[in-house]
Amino acid sequence: MIVHLFEDQKFVDNTIINFDSQSVDLNKYIVFSNTKDLKYVSSTDRVLVLPNSSYKLDFELIYKECQLLIIHFLTPIKLYILKHKPPHVKVLWSVWGGDAYDHFQKQDFFEQLTQNIQKESIYQRLRFSKLYSLYHLIRYRVKPLKKQSNLLNKIDFISTVLPYEFESINKEFNLSLKYIDFNYSVNKFKKSLSINLGNSIIIGNSATLSNNHLDVFEIVKNIKSKIVVPLSYGAYGYEDYKEKIISKGNRLFGDNFHAIEHFLPIQDYDKILMSSNTMIMYHIRQQALGNIYMALFFGMRVFLNKKSITYKYLKDEGILVFDLKKESELVGVELDEYQKDINRDLVIKLQGADAIDRKIRGIVSLHGSLSKA
């Protein structure tokens, strides 16, 4: 059996659909939550909801009949579960981004104006302190990820959102994990008709420092278009950061500034995308790939940070993305139909139904080989 470990997150429903399309009986889905009333997961008939506490775990329930354990985003409770892994169980760590990058020793993911906020953050200063390690150990019964190399060595396989991330994560944590080609799909993209876009500009995907919002604002501060900034979620303490971004956005853009402060169903978010012709994702670390692929599929012009691994990967794949710092004069300028078609075709190649099904089949085959071993 393949046992999947999640929290109550947006990707869970689609992941269940994708794996169940291969075999319903093969998979067991566990969601850790402090409440049975889940916010994002609607497939409640397919998930087992367990308390989000290492002090209330039932290892027998988790590992029963398990040959392959898939950790979807490595949180402290999953690290503690890993600590008690039976020897025969193999483990795949499906890295989302923050579960690895937040623990990198060198946090060089921020542009200059954002660095100023980071330096002011008490939480950011405490995260790598001995006091935080003690707090973490008491609360979760494991140390922070960087200090638990013995547990990371219990992992056998790793999947990353972009294949280019694999080597850097292995190197950072001194691992030698085998790469598995798997990532998440919010939409099994298929060929569609041309979409009539609006002229708004979307900046970022969340209320997290890695979006480098203030640095983007400085570059596009003279733009007169409607500016839409999704700020509905973020890391610990994100409310303070969100308020800083809203305050600055209102000062710079006035009535043209619109913050999204609450979670939107995917259909409503897609409408916002289609009311825009430009998306700016200025992360240095990998982030927001689902949003970026959707924007490219809709025909939007997407600006990235040239320092980012995302920019390099998409350019290498032939996708038309733009360097915000060097090509800012194109912000708000819609792609022509030929450019849109290039991007749509490549998104379908990388993230279409056939590509996603192939990757799921690869994991099912991996499980099959483990069962026969």
C-alpha positions in Angstrom: 0.0 0.0 0.0 1.0 3.6 -0.7 0.4 5.8 2.4 0.2 9.6 1.7 0.8 12.1 4.5 -0.8 15.6 4.1 -2.0 18.6 6.0 -5.3 20.3 5.0 -3.9 21.9 1.8 -5.1 22.9 -1.6 -3.3 20.2 -3.6 -4.8 17.2 -1.7 -8.0 16.7 -3.7 -6.3 16.7 -7.1 -3.6 14.4 -5.8 -6.2 11.9 -4.6 -8.0 12.1 -8.0 -4.7 11.5 -9.8 -3.6 8.5 -7.7 -7.1 7.0 -7.5 -7.3 7.1 -11.3 -4.6 4.3 -11.3 -5.9 2.3 -8.3 -8.3 3.2 -5.5 -7.4 0.3 -3.3 -3.7 0.9 -3.5 -3.7 4.3 -1.6 -4.4 5.4 1.9 -4.6 9.2 2.5 -3.9 10.7 5.9 -4.6 14.4 6.7 -3.2 15.9 9.9 -5.5 18.5 11.3 -6.6 19.9 14.6 -10.2 19.9 13.4 -12.4 17.4 11.5 -13.9 20.4 9.7 -11.3 20.6 6.8 -10.9 24.0 5.0 -9.4 22.9 1.7 -9.8 19.1 1.4 -13.3 18.1 0.2 -12.6 14.4 -0.5 -13.5 13.6 3.1 -14.7 10.1 2.1 -11.1 9.2 1.0 -9.1 10.7 3.8 -8.3 9.6 7.4 -8.1 12.7 9.6 -5.7 12.4 12.5 -4.8 14.9 15.2 -1.9 17.2 14.2 0.1 16.3 17.3 3.1 14.0 17.7 1.8 13.1 21.2 -1.4 11.6 19.7 0.0 9.4 16.9 -1.1 5.8 16.2 1.9 4.4 14.3 0.1 1.0 13.8 -2.7 2.8 11.9 -0.2 4.8 9.8 2.2 2.0 8.8 -0.3 -0.9 8.5 0.3 -2.6 5.2 2.5 0.3 4.0 5.3 -0.4 1.6 5.8 3.1 0.3 5.3 6.3 2.4 4.9 9.5 0.6 5.6 12.6 2.7 3.8 15.5 0.9 5.6 18.5 2.4 7.9 17.6 5.3 6.5 19.0 8.5 7.7 18.3 12.1 4.9 15.7 12.7 5.9 13.8 9.6 9.6 14.0 10.6 8.6 12.4 13.9 6.6 9.7 12.0 9.8 9.1 10.0 11.7 8.6 13.2 9.5 5.5 13.9 9.5 4.1 10.4 9.6 0.3 10.1 12.7 -1.0 8.3 10.8 -2.4 5.3 9.0 0.8 4.5 10.5 3.0 1.7 10.0 6.8 1.8 9.5 9.4 -0.9 9.8 13.0 0.2 7.7 15.2 -2.2 9.3 18.6 -1.7 7.0 21.6 -2.2 9.6 24.3 -1.6 9.3 25.8 1.8 9.8 22.5 3.6 13.3 22.5 2.2 14.3 26.1 1.6 13.1 27.4 4.9 15.9 25.3 6.4 18.7 26.2 4.1 21.6 27.7 6.1 22.1 30.5 3.6 18.8 32.3 3.2 19.7 34.3 0.0 16.1 34.4 -1.3 15.4 38.1 -0.8 15.9 41.2 -2.7 17.2 44.4 -1.0 14.0 46.0 0.2 12.7 42.7 1.4 15.9 42.0 3.2 15.2 45.1 5.4 12.0 43.5 6.5 13.6 40.2 7.1 16.3 41.7 9.3 13.6 43.4 11.5 11.7 40.1 12.0 12.2 38.6 15.5 10.9 35.3 14.2 13.5 35.2 11.5 16.3 35.8 14.0 15.1 33.2 16.4 14.6 30.4 13.9 18.2 29.4 13.9 18.8 29.9 17.6 19.4 27.3 20.4 16.2 28.6 22.1 14.1 27.8 19.0 15.7 24.3 18.8 14.7 23.6 22.4 11.1 24.9 21.8 10.9 22.8 18.6 12.0 19.7 20.4 9.5 20.1 23.3 6.6 20.9 21.0 7.3 18.4 18.2 9.6 15.8 19.8 12.1 16.3 16.9 14.7 19.0 16.3 14.5 21.4 13.3 15.1 19.7 10.0 18.7 20.9 9.5 19.7 19.2 12.8 18.0 15.9 12.1 20.2 14.5 9.4 19.9 11.1 11.0 16.2 11.1 10.2 16.6 12.5 6.7 18.8 9.5 6.0 15.7 7.3 6.5 14.3 8.8 3.2 15.0 6.8 0.0 13.5 9.0 -2.8 12.9 12.6 -3.5 10.7 14.5 -5.9 10.9 18.2 -6.5 8.6 20.7 -8.3 11.4 21.4 -10.8 14.1 18.8 -11.7 16.7 21.5 -11.3 16.1 21.6 -7.5 17.1 18.1 -6.9 20.9 18.5 -6.7 20.8 21.6 -4.5 18.5 20.0 -1.9 20.6 16.8 -1.8 23.7 18.9 -1.4 22.3 21.2 1.3 21.3 18.3 3.6 24.2 16.0 2.6 21.9 13.4 1.2 22.1 11.0 -1.7 18.5 10.4 -2.5 17.2 9.0 -5.8 15.2 11.4 -7.9 11.6 10.5 -8.8 9.8 12.6 -11.5 6.6 13.7 -9.8 4.9 17.0 -9.1 1.5 18.4 -8.5 -1.1 19.4 -11.0 -3.9 21.9 -10.2 -5.2 21.3 -13.8 -4.5 18.6 -16.4 -4.1 21.2 -19.1 -5.7 20.5 -22.4 -5.8 22.6 -25.6 -8.3 25.4 -25.3 -9.7 28.3 -27.3 -8.1 31.7 -27.0 -9.1 33.6 -23.9 -10.0 37.3 -23.8 -7.8 38.7 -21.1 -8.2 41.9 -19.1 -5.5 44.4 -18.4 -4.8 44.0 -14.6 -1.4 42.9 -13.2 -1.0 40.1 -10.6 1.9 40.3 -8.2 3.0 37.3 -6.1 1.1 34.4 -4.7 1.1 34.8 -1.0 2.0 36.9 2.1 5.5 35.6 2.3 8.8 37.4 2.2 10.1 35.3 -0.7 7.6 37.1 -3.0 9.8 40.2 -2.7 6.7 42.4 -3.0 8.4 45.7 -2.1 11.1 45.2 -4.7 8.5 44.6 -7.3 6.5 47.7 -6.3 9.6 49.8 -6.7 10.1 48.6 -10.3 6.5 49.0 -11.4 5.5 52.0 -9.2 4.7 54.2 -12.2 2.2 51.6 -13.7 -1.4 52.9 -13.9 -3.1 49.5 -14.4 -5.0 47.7 -11.7 -2.6 45.9 -9.3 -3.9 42.6 -7.8 -1.9 41.1 -4.9 -2.9 37.7 -3.4 -2.2 37.8 0.3 -4.6 35.2 1.7 -2.0 32.9 3.3 1.6 32.8 4.4 4.2 31.5 6.8 4.1 32.0 10.6 3.5 35.7 11.4 2.4 36.5 7.9 -0.3 38.9 9.1 2.3 41.6 10.0 4.0 41.2 6.7 0.6 41.4 4.9 -0.2 44.7 6.6 3.1 46.1 5.5 2.5 45.2 1.9 -1.1 46.5 1.9 0.0 49.8 3.4 2.8 50.3 0.9 0.6 49.2 -2.0 -2.1 51.7 -1.1 0.5 54.5 -0.8 2.0 53.7 -4.2 -1.0 52.7 -6.3 -4.0 54.2 -4.5 -7.3 53.0 -5.8 -5.6 50.8 -8.4 -4.2 48.5 -5.6 -6.4 45.5 -4.7 -5.2 42.9 -2.1 -6.8 39.5 -2.0 -7.0 38.7 1.8 -9.2 35.6 1.8 -8.9 32.2 0.2 -10.8 31.9 -3.2 -12.2 28.8 -4.8 -10.1 27.9 -7.9 -12.9 29.1 -10.3 -12.9 32.5 -8.7 -9.2 32.8 -8.8 -9.2 31.7 -12.5 -11.5 34.6 -13.2 -9.0 37.0 -11.6 -6.3 35.5 -13.7 -8.3 36.0 -16.9 -9.0 39.6 -15.9 -5.2 40.2 -16.1 -2.7 40.1 -18.9 0.5 40.1 -16.8 1.8 38.1 -13.8 4.9 39.0 -11.8 6.4 36.3 -9.6 9.7 37.7 -8.3 10.8 34.8 -6.1 14.4 33.7 -6.1 13.6 30.3 -4.7 11.2 28.0 -6.5 7.6 29.0 -5.6 4.1 29.3 -7.1 4.7 27.0 -10.1 0.9 26.1 -10.2 0.1 29.8 -10.6 2.8 30.4 -13.2 1.7 27.4 -15.3 -1.9 28.5 -15.2 -1.0 32.1 -16.2 1.1 30.8 -19.1 -1.8 28.5 -20.2 -4.2 31.5 -20.2 -1.8 33.5 -22.4 -0.6 35.9 -19.8 2.9 37.5 -20.0 4.8 36.2 -17.0 7.7 38.1 -15.4 10.2 36.3 -13.1 13.4 37.0 -11.2 16.4 36.2 -13.4 18.2 34.8 -10.4 15.5 32.1 -9.9 15.8 28.5 -10.8 12.3 28.8 -12.2 13.4 31.4 -14.7 16.3 29.2 -15.9 14.2 26.0 -16.1 11.3 27.6 -18.1 13.6 29.4 -20.5 15.5 26.1 -21.1 12.2 24.4 -21.9 11.5 27.1 -24.5 8.7 28.9 -22.6 8.5 32.7 -23.1 9.0 34.3 -19.7 10.5 37.7 -19.0 13.1 39.3 -16.7 11.3 41.9 -14.7 14.4 44.0 -14.0 15.5 44.2 -17.7 12.1 44.1 -19.4 9.9 46.1 -17.1 8.7 48.3 -20.0 6.6 45.2 -21.2 4.6 45.0 -18.0 1.0 45.3 -19.0 1.7 44.6 -22.7 -0.3 41.5 -23.8 1.5 38.7 -25.7 0.5 38.2 -29.3 -1.4 35.0 -30.3 1.7 33.3 -31.7 3.5 33.8 -28.3 0.5 32.5 -26.4 0.3 29.4 -28.5 4.0 28.6 -27.9 3.5 28.8 -24.1 0.2 26.9 -24.1 1.7 24.0 -26.1 4.7 23.8 -23.8 2.6 23.9 -20.6 0.5 21.0 -22.0 3.8 19.1 -22.8 5.1 19.6 -19.2 1.9 19.6 -17.2 -0.8 18.1 -19.4 -2.9 15.1 -18.6 -0.5 12.7 -20.3 2.5 14.0 -18.4 0.8 13.9 -15.0 -0.6 10.3 -15.7 2.9 9.2 -16.7 4.4 10.5 -13.4 1.7 8.9 -11.3 2.2 5.6 -13.1 5.9 5.9 -12.4 5.2 6.0 -8.6 2.7 3.1 -8.8 5.4 1.1 -10.7 7.9 2.0 -8.0 5.5 0.7 -5.4 5.1 -2.5 -7.4 8.8 -3.1 -7.5 9.0 -2.6 -3.7 6.2 -5.1 -3.1 8.0 -7.7 -5.2 11.3 -7.2 -3.5 
